[in-house]
Amino acid sequence: MADQGIPRPNIVVVFPDQMQAAAMGCAGHPDVRTPHLDQLAAQGVRFSRAVANCPVCTPSRGTILTGRYPLAHGACSNDLPLRQDVPTFGDIFSSAGWRTGYVGKWHLDGIPRSRFTPPGPRRHGFEYWAAWNCSHQYFRAQYFRDDPEPIAVEGYEPHAQTDLALDFVRLHRDEPFCLFLSWGPPHPPYAQVPAEDRAAYDPAALTPRGNMRDPDRRTVADYYAAITALDREMGRLLGALETLELRRRTIVVFTSDHGDMLFSHGMREKQKPWDESILVPLIFSQPGGLPAGRVSPTLFSTADLLPTLLSLAGVPAPAGIQGQDLAAAVRGEPDAGGPHSAFLLNAVPVDSAADVLQGEWRGVRTGRYTYAERLSGPWLLYDNEVDPLQSRNLVDAPEHGQLQAELRSELQRWLRRTQDPFLAWPEHIRRLGLTELWNVRERAMHPDRPRLVVD
């Protein structure tokens, strides 16, 4: 149970899907218009080095909810279910006396993506439920409540999801609550954006990121337009918390499950160790309870979110959490410290990564460097201070041999700490006892790719 001697804050975690850390005005982006997120950052703490440990949907969502890395929580690939014996935000906060709610994209209940998640253990402690396992049809959306009959959404899905989140807030305004709101955009299809926002971005007027190669400007403009549409929903949510006199009692967190390459280095989507894929927005805000207008350089991983919010709420953390409690960094304490590096991985390359034959990899992101290895050996080394666009790969450069050896040792420490033997992905599927679930997933998602079925 929580310590009843301290006030119990409400927790609201808002996370869109596939949003780059750089794609906000408060992060210095020259084109993206995010006035409400900028205000949220001005009222709170923004982490400029927030890292998605495994930058792909299901594994990252599992890590956010459990504070464990994918091989520990079991959802190590898209469309593999989260282990039911691993406690999540919902389980822990519900047991500690908070009312819990989940609204939006779930993507943690396996195949099919349209699967109904009934009340019970597959909801992992979330009592209020207005969710859909996985879909990205933003103007033809549906969601489930407590029976298997889907409910159709009128208009733009994030608007309806924000309405549902506010229903939960109003229902539980007089008791502590923990709410997750998961929007689907700016994940593709990029063009599914409200017309007013799409029209507000002129592709020809954009300032392409310096490492973009042959970008489709309309796609980039639509990505930014989706973020502006979400920003408006964020404004609605924050405004309602103010009107209900809950804002000062509520820790609001804004983040994402991973980023999007969005033509940087000529690549798309995620599952890659470059900053456009791994860095995510992260803002903590509670007026009067947390510092305002602070930008923290502390490395903060998705695995750290659960232990940090448990600490801020005064709730003991259960055994088995692999993330670090960074509440001192959120509070801006002068000797807060922080991790030397963040662990990066893609244990099971799926979907877009499999399409381009991208293999499994592991890596570390320090305050200055990014280092990654494939099974065949060292792959990437970037000095992000000298080369923020990561345009020069220093791997195996003789003058950086000592640095590379140090980073490789750092990665080895993470592999030992997380009990990750860094194997070919089919072997991980076998060792985790997921062969049958994987084959069901692969045959359903990619019936034309029998080469990815595990024996």
PELIN-V311606 format. One line per field, one symbol per residue. ss: DSSP state (@ for helix, = for strand, . for the rest). psi: psi as a letter, one per 30 degrees, with the letter a starting at -180 (. if undefined). burial: b if it has 24 or more other C-alpha atoms within 12 Angstrom, else e. A space follows every 50 residues. Layout:
ss=???
psi=???
burial=???
This chain:
ss=.........========.......@@@.......@@@@@@@@.====..= =.....@@@@@@@@@@...@@@@...............@@@@@@@...== =====...............@@@....=====.........===...... ==....@@@@@@@@@@@@@@@.....======...=........@@@@@. ..@@@......=....@@@@@@@@@@@@@@@@@@@@@@@@@@@...@@@= ======.......=..........@@@@=...===........===...= =..@@@@@@@@@@.............@@@@@.........======.... .@@@@.....======..======..=======..............@@@ @@@@@@@@@@@@@@@@@.......@@@@@@@...@@@@@@@@@@@....@ @@...
psi=lljfflkjllkjjkjlkhkkefhkefggkfekjieeeeeeefgakkjfhk kjejildeeeeeeeffgllefeffiflkgklkkfgjkleeeeeefggkkk kkkbkdhggaklfgkkjlkafffhfjekkilkekkhifghlllkcglgjl kkkkakeeeeeeeeeeeeeeegfglkljkkjjkelgklkefikkeeeeff jjeffljkkfgkkhkjeeeeeeeeeeeeeeeeeeeeeeeeeeeghfefgk jkkkalflakehfkggllbaglglefefklkjkkkjkffllkgkkkgkkj leffeeeeeeeffgkkkllfkflkjgeeeefgkehealkflkkkljejkl ceeeeghkalllakjafelkklklffakekjkjfeeifghfjjgkgkefg eeeeeeeeeeeeeeeeeghjfilkeeeeeeeghgeeeeeeeeeeeifgif fgkk.
burial=ebeeeeebbbbbbbbbbbbbbbbbbbbeeebbbbebbbbbbbbbbbbbbb bbbbbbbbbbbbbbbbbbbbbbbbbbbbbbbbbbebbbbbbbbbbbbbbb bbbbbbbbbbbbbbbbbbeeebbbbbbbbbbbbbbbbbbebbbbbeeeee eebeebbbbbbbbbbbbbbeebbeebbbbbbbbbbbbbebbbbbeebbeb beeeebebbebbeebebbbbbbbbbbbbbbbbbbbbbbebbeeeebbbbb bbbbbbbbbbbbbbbebbbbbbbbbbbbbbbbbbbbbebbbbbbbbbbbb bbbbbbbbbbbbbbbebbeebbbbbbbbbbbbeeeeebbbbbbbbbbbbb bbbbeeeebbbbbbbbbbbbbbbbeeebbbbbbbeeeeebeebbbeeeee eeebeebbebbbebbeebebebbebbebbeebebeebbbebbeebeeeee ebbbe
